[in-house]
């Protein structure tokens, strides 16, 4: 899944979690949700740099050939860590124990959940890293053509718009105002 779609999904989760809050709180929450929805991919930056550089390319050039034979490279530990559902799950239990809201963990976890089903090869995820159990997804989003990224982003934006309209109706029906 592309990073922009992950960010939109994080914003959607914030929209749903903060529907009763004031407009400034919702705006801030959308930005936080978008960042957290996209943030797990930051763990892949070192691997991108090293594998591209080792192949003789500029560090940000993506080529599927860079990833052949590196599926278990230690450079992927950051990616496996940020895409693990174990740590957000532990954080969820801790936040619930403390009586705090945990929607931000859902924005982060949405990224891993989508990547579990959509990533293969070196990018296949370990849902409970550091425990073994790497799962092969059904596609390699890195090999998608830009038109499919556009389709993915368009669907996510349409869903975000629909959720925004729905939460606006919830606020109207529950007499929530933006004057907090």
Secondary structure, 3 states (H helix, E strand, C coil): CCHHHHHHHHHHHHHHHCCCCCHHHHHHHHHHHHHHHHHHHHHHHHHHHHHHHHCCCCCCCCCHHHHCCCCCCHHHHHHHHHCCHHHHHHHHHHHHHHCCCCHHHHHHHHHHHHHHHHCCHHHCEECCCCCCCEECCCCCHHHCCHHHHHHHHHHHHHHHHHHHHHHHHHHHHCCCCCCC
